Amino acid sequence: MKKVFITGGAGFIGSRVVREFLDAGYEVTVFDSFKQYLLPDPEARPVNLLNRLREVINNVSIITGDTLNKDFLRRSILNVKPDVIVHMAALPLASIAIEQTEEAYDSILSSIINILEIIRDFDHNCKFLYTSSSMVYGDFHSNTVSENSNKDPKEIYGSIKLAGEIISMGYMKRYGIDVRVVRPTAVYGPYDGNQRVLYKFITRALKGEKLLVDGDGSMSLDFTFVDDTAQGIYRVSTEEGISGEIFNIARGNSETLSSAIDIISNNIDGVKVEYREVPSYMPKRGTLDISKAKKLVGFMPNYDLHKGMKLYIDHLKNNPI
């Protein structure tokens, strides 16, 4: 049986990636510190291991640890001897990286180097997937960007994520490590505890509070349901012959904030909106071209915004987080 080692495997996206590998017959090890960067509503049920992994808890091995503890991480990886390492453990949002820059550097870059050094040292043909971000592009200079579009991040998070890509590719070129990279964007769905925009919109609407909208509602994002993101990560992680490749993983069709608000209004009564200035660190976004992922790894997103939002709204109605 093939083995996968998933850092951040108890996280919002990581827990869905766990399911993809289990469905494919992999032996799954989750390595996670269970750190919560943004506390949810104090009245809500806390995001934890049992919530995100409770359906599969008996089918995975779980190691509580920090990717910055290189010795413990090394022992854990060498004990498993994985065929695939999916690296998702990192500080999750651009807004947090601005406030906690040193921690962002450590959680993203130092952890990458630790893992790559460990892979370099053990004699095993291990695929390594690095989870980057669409924030590496900075402002979109056209409505759609491909993997080859200009990279010019306008904030700390995107800059550090891009540095992680460069480091990973450097290890591939120097040491022959099988590296592949994904750039997800605007992920949403059940058990997101990090207060991304759709989570904040829906939860405020359910409480009868105003939705706080950056700009005039025309900002476009390529909203991607978490299960589609997980599918893309699984496919890129396991495909043969794609070392050194980078993939956009998204729905492939951007929608405005106003469109998302309309969907919320159709499912929740009495939605009110307040518009405010766009944060200076927020880049102009749009659609990610996913044709490369479709062609090379067979990626095919299944959820448009209406379908995904309906599931997410229903979930949040029944589960505070």
C-alpha beads as a LAMMPS data file, in Angstrom:
LAMMPS data file: protein, C-alpha beads

321 atoms
320 bonds

1 atom types
1 bond types

-500.0 500.0 xlo xhi
-500.0 500.0 ylo yhi
-500.0 500.0 zlo zhi

Masses

1 110.0

Atoms # bond

1 1 1 0.000 0.000 0.000
2 1 1 1.311 3.460 -0.909
3 1 1 1.809 5.973 1.890
4 1 1 1.226 9.717 2.138
5 1 1 2.451 12.112 4.829
6 1 1 0.293 15.260 5.025
7 1 1 1.485 18.232 7.055
8 1 1 -1.459 20.370 8.092
9 1 1 -3.707 17.386 7.470
10 1 1 -6.169 18.405 10.186
11 1 1 -6.658 21.835 8.634
12 1 1 -9.512 23.178 6.558
13 1 1 -8.136 22.050 3.180
14 1 1 -5.805 19.361 4.510
15 1 1 -8.629 17.365 6.083
16 1 1 -10.338 17.145 2.687
17 1 1 -7.059 16.099 1.050
18 1 1 -6.888 13.280 3.619
19 1 1 -10.192 11.951 2.288
20 1 1 -8.957 12.043 -1.311
21 1 1 -5.974 9.864 -0.426
22 1 1 -8.049 7.473 1.681
23 1 1 -10.505 7.037 -1.186
24 1 1 -7.545 6.198 -3.434
25 1 1 -6.352 3.485 -1.044
26 1 1 -3.368 5.246 0.513
27 1 1 -2.108 4.741 4.041
28 1 1 -2.435 8.261 5.457
29 1 1 -0.372 9.939 8.172
30 1 1 -1.446 13.391 9.364
31 1 1 1.224 15.630 10.904
32 1 1 -0.333 18.710 12.493
33 1 1 0.305 21.130 15.350
34 1 1 -3.445 21.845 15.701
35 1 1 -2.683 25.535 16.033
36 1 1 -5.610 27.921 15.539
37 1 1 -4.432 31.198 14.004
38 1 1 -7.800 32.934 14.087
39 1 1 -10.216 32.055 16.841
40 1 1 -13.773 31.634 15.581
41 1 1 -16.839 33.173 17.158
42 1 1 -16.442 32.332 20.876
43 1 1 -20.032 31.088 20.874
44 1 1 -19.309 28.665 18.051
45 1 1 -18.092 25.127 18.408
46 1 1 -14.277 25.130 18.167
47 1 1 -12.661 23.735 15.070
48 1 1 -10.772 20.654 16.113
49 1 1 -9.583 17.241 15.084
50 1 1 -12.889 15.503 15.774
51 1 1 -14.900 17.990 13.720
52 1 1 -12.745 17.891 10.608
53 1 1 -11.564 14.284 10.688
54 1 1 -14.208 12.569 12.773
55 1 1 -15.582 10.533 9.850
56 1 1 -12.155 9.059 9.059
57 1 1 -10.422 9.214 12.431
58 1 1 -10.041 5.442 12.678
59 1 1 -8.446 5.210 9.239
60 1 1 -5.531 7.621 9.651
61 1 1 -2.407 7.860 11.787
62 1 1 -2.104 11.205 13.553
63 1 1 1.109 12.800 14.797
64 1 1 0.914 16.012 16.802
65 1 1 3.993 18.028 15.954
66 1 1 5.472 21.203 14.521
67 1 1 7.264 21.242 11.161
68 1 1 9.804 23.619 12.739
69 1 1 10.936 20.831 15.083
70 1 1 13.238 19.270 12.517
71 1 1 14.440 16.330 14.620
72 1 1 10.921 15.185 15.492
73 1 1 9.753 15.817 11.929
74 1 1 12.674 13.769 10.597
75 1 1 11.906 10.833 12.895
76 1 1 8.251 10.972 11.904
77 1 1 8.940 11.004 8.160
78 1 1 11.630 8.314 8.338
79 1 1 9.309 6.113 10.361
80 1 1 6.548 6.394 7.745
81 1 1 8.767 6.336 4.619
82 1 1 6.047 7.985 2.512
83 1 1 5.685 7.804 -1.239
84 1 1 4.186 11.305 -1.208
85 1 1 4.574 14.289 1.130
86 1 1 1.873 16.950 0.847
87 1 1 3.022 20.089 2.636
88 1 1 0.096 22.250 3.747
89 1 1 1.102 23.277 7.276
90 1 1 1.535 27.055 7.251
91 1 1 0.099 30.328 8.426
92 1 1 -3.087 30.530 6.332
93 1 1 -3.966 34.119 5.386
94 1 1 -2.373 37.272 3.971
95 1 1 -3.897 39.427 6.700
96 1 1 -2.239 37.322 9.413
97 1 1 1.131 37.403 7.635
98 1 1 1.126 41.196 7.800
99 1 1 0.650 41.108 11.568
100 1 1 2.916 38.110 12.216
101 1 1 5.621 38.419 9.563
102 1 1 8.339 36.478 11.381
103 1 1 5.961 33.623 12.113
104 1 1 4.834 33.643 8.478
105 1 1 8.462 33.337 7.393
106 1 1 9.111 30.439 9.755
107 1 1 5.862 28.574 9.157
108 1 1 6.205 28.757 5.374
109 1 1 9.906 28.895 4.472
110 1 1 11.691 27.226 7.386
111 1 1 9.271 24.306 7.317
112 1 1 9.795 23.820 3.570
113 1 1 13.555 23.687 4.006
114 1 1 13.217 21.226 6.888
115 1 1 11.107 18.849 4.808
116 1 1 13.253 19.134 1.683
117 1 1 16.419 18.492 3.691
118 1 1 14.823 15.373 5.174
119 1 1 13.739 14.106 1.743
120 1 1 17.235 14.811 0.445
121 1 1 18.754 12.692 3.217
122 1 1 16.649 9.553 2.951
123 1 1 17.025 7.120 0.084
124 1 1 13.437 6.992 -1.072
125 1 1 11.716 8.160 -4.247
126 1 1 9.303 10.572 -2.574
127 1 1 7.093 13.094 -4.357
128 1 1 6.876 16.494 -2.630
129 1 1 3.940 18.849 -3.133
130 1 1 4.235 22.448 -1.989
131 1 1 1.019 24.395 -1.488
132 1 1 1.621 27.933 -2.710
133 1 1 -1.038 30.588 -3.391
134 1 1 -2.546 32.693 -6.162
135 1 1 -1.340 35.684 -4.122
136 1 1 2.042 35.226 -5.839
137 1 1 0.572 36.953 -8.919
138 1 1 -0.201 40.210 -7.129
139 1 1 -2.544 42.380 -9.191
140 1 1 -4.026 40.513 -12.139
141 1 1 -3.200 42.528 -15.264
142 1 1 -5.867 40.686 -17.244
143 1 1 -9.042 38.930 -16.178
144 1 1 -7.363 35.510 -16.465
145 1 1 -3.869 34.481 -15.368
146 1 1 -1.947 31.338 -16.279
147 1 1 0.932 29.757 -14.410
148 1 1 3.330 31.705 -16.645
149 1 1 1.783 35.102 -15.933
150 1 1 3.826 37.775 -14.203
151 1 1 4.508 37.161 -10.499
152 1 1 4.595 40.413 -8.549
153 1 1 3.095 39.917 -5.070
154 1 1 2.063 43.129 -3.352
155 1 1 2.155 41.887 0.244
156 1 1 4.159 39.695 2.642
157 1 1 2.144 36.486 2.291
158 1 1 2.395 36.268 -1.495
159 1 1 6.083 37.173 -1.369
160 1 1 6.890 34.419 1.115
161 1 1 4.775 31.895 -0.795
162 1 1 6.653 32.748 -4.000
163 1 1 9.962 32.353 -2.176
164 1 1 8.770 28.883 -1.146
165 1 1 8.247 27.986 -4.796
166 1 1 11.748 29.163 -5.697
167 1 1 13.318 27.232 -2.815
168 1 1 11.421 24.060 -3.735
169 1 1 12.499 24.291 -7.367
170 1 1 16.069 24.947 -6.264
171 1 1 16.108 21.678 -4.328
172 1 1 14.655 19.880 -7.337
173 1 1 17.366 21.214 -9.639
174 1 1 20.241 20.657 -7.207
175 1 1 19.268 17.356 -5.595
176 1 1 16.788 15.769 -8.001
177 1 1 13.857 15.870 -5.569
178 1 1 10.483 15.315 -7.253
179 1 1 8.763 18.658 -6.606
180 1 1 5.368 19.864 -7.757
181 1 1 3.522 23.063 -6.772
182 1 1 -0.128 24.122 -6.605
183 1 1 -1.565 27.636 -6.429
184 1 1 -5.046 27.507 -4.880
185 1 1 -7.299 30.541 -4.564
186 1 1 -10.352 31.786 -2.637
187 1 1 -11.135 28.404 -1.094
188 1 1 -14.410 28.074 0.810
189 1 1 -16.511 25.343 2.380
190 1 1 -17.393 23.507 5.599
191 1 1 -15.102 23.771 8.639
192 1 1 -13.165 26.822 7.527
193 1 1 -12.096 28.316 10.847
194 1 1 -9.890 31.070 9.434
195 1 1 -12.581 33.645 8.672
196 1 1 -12.231 33.876 4.913
197 1 1 -14.595 36.232 3.143
198 1 1 -17.495 33.855 2.430
199 1 1 -17.388 32.491 5.972
200 1 1 -17.632 36.030 7.332
201 1 1 -20.443 36.945 4.916
202 1 1 -22.569 33.892 5.713
203 1 1 -22.091 33.944 9.477
204 1 1 -22.897 37.652 9.683
205 1 1 -25.996 37.137 7.540
206 1 1 -27.164 34.307 9.809
207 1 1 -26.813 36.629 12.818
208 1 1 -28.649 39.472 11.113
209 1 1 -25.494 41.603 11.001
210 1 1 -24.346 43.732 8.073
211 1 1 -22.012 42.134 5.553
212 1 1 -18.818 44.212 5.449
213 1 1 -17.780 44.398 1.802
214 1 1 -14.371 45.604 0.629
215 1 1 -14.975 48.020 -2.236
216 1 1 -18.230 48.317 -4.152
217 1 1 -18.871 44.594 -4.605
218 1 1 -17.270 44.403 -8.036
219 1 1 -14.115 42.668 -6.784
220 1 1 -13.829 39.283 -8.528
221 1 1 -12.451 36.098 -7.018
222 1 1 -12.154 32.599 -8.431
223 1 1 -14.086 31.034 -5.546
224 1 1 -13.175 27.346 -5.241
225 1 1 -15.082 24.796 -3.169
226 1 1 -12.766 22.977 -0.783
227 1 1 -13.475 19.520 -2.242
228 1 1 -12.379 20.722 -5.681
229 1 1 -9.182 22.147 -4.207
230 1 1 -8.521 18.837 -2.459
231 1 1 -9.107 16.913 -5.682
232 1 1 -6.581 19.091 -7.490
233 1 1 -3.989 18.698 -4.755
234 1 1 -4.400 14.918 -4.776
235 1 1 -4.063 14.709 -8.550
236 1 1 -0.971 16.909 -8.712
237 1 1 0.593 15.067 -5.757
238 1 1 0.302 11.639 -7.330
239 1 1 0.634 12.126 -11.085
240 1 1 3.772 10.631 -12.613
241 1 1 6.198 12.585 -14.768
242 1 1 5.334 16.136 -13.706
243 1 1 8.250 17.037 -11.441
244 1 1 8.954 20.752 -11.640
245 1 1 5.455 21.669 -12.784
246 1 1 3.265 24.365 -11.209
247 1 1 -0.533 24.299 -11.388
248 1 1 -3.355 26.733 -10.783
249 1 1 -6.061 24.927 -8.812
250 1 1 -9.362 26.808 -8.921
251 1 1 -12.887 26.737 -10.293
252 1 1 -11.610 28.510 -13.385
253 1 1 -14.376 31.123 -13.382
254 1 1 -14.297 34.253 -11.241
255 1 1 -17.387 35.746 -9.612
256 1 1 -17.897 39.145 -7.995
257 1 1 -18.523 39.669 -4.304
258 1 1 -21.943 41.003 -5.316
259 1 1 -22.745 37.673 -6.985
260 1 1 -21.831 35.814 -3.797
261 1 1 -23.989 38.208 -1.765
262 1 1 -26.928 37.601 -4.119
263 1 1 -26.643 33.860 -3.492
264 1 1 -26.583 34.459 0.257
265 1 1 -29.635 36.744 -0.026
266 1 1 -31.523 34.016 -1.873
267 1 1 -30.891 31.597 0.994
268 1 1 -30.981 33.873 4.061
269 1 1 -33.610 36.550 4.674
270 1 1 -32.875 40.172 5.463
271 1 1 -29.283 40.452 4.264
272 1 1 -27.829 43.948 4.767
273 1 1 -24.563 45.245 3.289
274 1 1 -22.041 47.911 4.275
275 1 1 -19.317 48.905 1.823
276 1 1 -15.850 49.987 2.940
277 1 1 -12.421 50.787 1.547
278 1 1 -10.399 47.957 0.021
279 1 1 -7.315 47.088 2.166
280 1 1 -4.084 48.288 0.569
281 1 1 -2.560 44.804 0.629
282 1 1 -5.437 43.267 -1.331
283 1 1 -4.502 42.679 -4.995
284 1 1 -6.868 42.950 -7.929
285 1 1 -7.980 39.393 -8.654
286 1 1 -9.796 37.463 -11.370
287 1 1 -9.907 34.027 -12.988
288 1 1 -7.158 31.413 -12.816
289 1 1 -6.547 29.497 -16.033
290 1 1 -6.799 25.814 -15.070
291 1 1 -6.319 24.318 -18.539
292 1 1 -2.874 22.978 -17.614
293 1 1 -4.212 21.066 -14.596
294 1 1 -7.070 19.703 -16.685
295 1 1 -4.706 18.514 -19.415
296 1 1 -1.810 17.099 -17.382
297 1 1 -3.503 15.646 -14.285
298 1 1 -7.185 15.363 -15.250
299 1 1 -8.362 17.992 -12.766
300 1 1 -12.062 18.759 -13.129
301 1 1 -13.846 20.988 -10.591
302 1 1 -17.369 19.873 -9.744
303 1 1 -18.810 22.851 -7.858
304 1 1 -19.850 26.181 -9.313
305 1 1 -20.455 29.002 -6.848
306 1 1 -24.211 28.407 -6.581
307 1 1 -23.820 24.704 -5.808
308 1 1 -20.928 25.180 -3.402
309 1 1 -22.472 28.134 -1.585
310 1 1 -25.759 26.305 -1.040
311 1 1 -23.881 23.440 0.622
312 1 1 -21.797 25.861 2.675
313 1 1 -24.782 27.908 3.832
314 1 1 -26.689 24.765 4.822
315 1 1 -23.640 23.554 6.727
316 1 1 -23.208 26.804 8.642
317 1 1 -26.907 26.895 9.499
318 1 1 -26.521 23.527 11.224
319 1 1 -22.912 23.837 12.405
320 1 1 -21.821 27.219 13.802
321 1 1 -18.359 26.511 12.410

Bonds

1 1 1 2
2 1 2 3
3 1 3 4
4 1 4 5
5 1 5 6
6 1 6 7
7 1 7 8
8 1 8 9
9 1 9 10
10 1 10 11
11 1 11 12
12 1 12 13
13 1 13 14
14 1 14 15
15 1 15 16
16 1 16 17
17 1 17 18
18 1 18 19
19 1 19 20
20 1 20 21
21 1 21 22
22 1 22 23
23 1 23 24
24 1 24 25
25 1 25 26
26 1 26 27
27 1 27 28
28 1 28 29
29 1 29 30
30 1 30 31
31 1 31 32
32 1 32 33
33 1 33 34
34 1 34 35
35 1 35 36
36 1 36 37
37 1 37 38
38 1 38 39
39 1 39 40
40 1 40 41
41 1 41 42
42 1 42 43
43 1 43 44
44 1 44 45
45 1 45 46
46 1 46 47
47 1 47 48
48 1 48 49
49 1 49 50
50 1 50 51
51 1 51 52
52 1 52 53
53 1 53 54
54 1 54 55
55 1 55 56
56 1 56 57
57 1 57 58
58 1 58 59
59 1 59 60
60 1 60 61
61 1 61 62
62 1 62 63
63 1 63 64
64 1 64 65
65 1 65 66
66 1 66 67
67 1 67 68
68 1 68 69
69 1 69 70
70 1 70 71
71 1 71 72
72 1 72 73
73 1 73 74
74 1 74 75
75 1 75 76
76 1 76 77
77 1 77 78
78 1 78 79
79 1 79 80
80 1 80 81
81 1 81 82
82 1 82 83
83 1 83 84
84 1 84 85
85 1 85 86
86 1 86 87
87 1 87 88
88 1 88 89
89 1 89 90
90 1 90 91
91 1 91 92
92 1 92 93
93 1 93 94
94 1 94 95
95 1 95 96
96 1 96 97
97 1 97 98
98 1 98 99
99 1 99 100
100 1 100 101
101 1 101 102
102 1 102 103
103 1 103 104
104 1 104 105
105 1 105 106
106 1 106 107
107 1 107 108
108 1 108 109
109 1 109 110
110 1 110 111
111 1 111 112
112 1 112 113
113 1 113 114
114 1 114 115
115 1 115 116
116 1 116 117
117 1 117 118
118 1 118 119
119 1 119 120
120 1 120 121
121 1 121 122
122 1 122 123
123 1 123 124
124 1 124 125
125 1 125 126
126 1 126 127
127 1 127 128
128 1 128 129
129 1 129 130
130 1 130 131
131 1 131 132
132 1 132 133
133 1 133 134
134 1 134 135
135 1 135 136
136 1 136 137
137 1 137 138
138 1 138 139
139 1 139 140
140 1 140 141
141 1 141 142
142 1 142 143
143 1 143 144
144 1 144 145
145 1 145 146
146 1 146 147
147 1 147 148
148 1 148 149
149 1 149 150
150 1 150 151
151 1 151 152
152 1 152 153
153 1 153 154
154 1 154 155
155 1 155 156
156 1 156 157
157 1 157 158
158 1 158 159
159 1 159 160
160 1 160 161
161 1 161 162
162 1 162 163
163 1 163 164
164 1 164 165
165 1 165 166
166 1 166 167
167 1 167 168
168 1 168 169
169 1 169 170
170 1 170 171
171 1 171 172
172 1 172 173
173 1 173 174
174 1 174 175
175 1 175 176
176 1 176 177
177 1 177 178
178 1 178 179
179 1 179 180
180 1 180 181
181 1 181 182
182 1 182 183
183 1 183 184
184 1 184 185
185 1 185 186
186 1 186 187
187 1 187 188
188 1 188 189
189 1 189 190
190 1 190 191
191 1 191 192
192 1 192 193
193 1 193 194
194 1 194 195
195 1 195 196
196 1 196 197
197 1 197 198
198 1 198 199
199 1 199 200
200 1 200 201
201 1 201 202
202 1 202 203
203 1 203 204
204 1 204 205
205 1 205 206
206 1 206 207
207 1 207 208
208 1 208 209
209 1 209 210
210 1 210 211
211 1 211 212
212 1 212 213
213 1 213 214
214 1 214 215
215 1 215 216
216 1 216 217
217 1 217 218
218 1 218 219
219 1 219 220
220 1 220 221
221 1 221 222
222 1 222 223
223 1 223 224
224 1 224 225
225 1 225 226
226 1 226 227
227 1 227 228
228 1 228 229
229 1 229 230
230 1 230 231
231 1 231 232
232 1 232 233
233 1 233 234
234 1 234 235
235 1 235 236
236 1 236 237
237 1 237 238
238 1 238 239
239 1 239 240
240 1 240 241
241 1 241 242
242 1 242 243
243 1 243 244
244 1 244 245
245 1 245 246
246 1 246 247
247 1 247 248
248 1 248 249
249 1 249 250
250 1 250 251
251 1 251 252
252 1 252 253
253 1 253 254
254 1 254 255
255 1 255 256
256 1 256 257
257 1 257 258
258 1 258 259
259 1 259 260
260 1 260 261
261 1 261 262
262 1 262 263
263 1 263 264
264 1 264 265
265 1 265 266
266 1 266 267
267 1 267 268
268 1 268 269
269 1 269 270
270 1 270 271
271 1 271 272
272 1 272 273
273 1 273 274
274 1 274 275
275 1 275 276
276 1 276 277
277 1 277 278
278 1 278 279
279 1 279 280
280 1 280 281
281 1 281 282
282 1 282 283
283 1 283 284
284 1 284 285
285 1 285 286
286 1 286 287
287 1 287 288
288 1 288 289
289 1 289 290
290 1 290 291
291 1 291 292
292 1 292 293
293 1 293 294
294 1 294 295
295 1 295 296
296 1 296 297
297 1 297 298
298 1 298 299
299 1 299 300
300 1 300 301
301 1 301 302
302 1 302 303
303 1 303 304
304 1 304 305
305 1 305 306
306 1 306 307
307 1 307 308
308 1 308 309
309 1 309 310
310 1 310 311
311 1 311 312
312 1 312 313
313 1 313 314
314 1 314 315
315 1 315 316
316 1 316 317
317 1 317 318
318 1 318 319
319 1 319 320
320 1 320 321
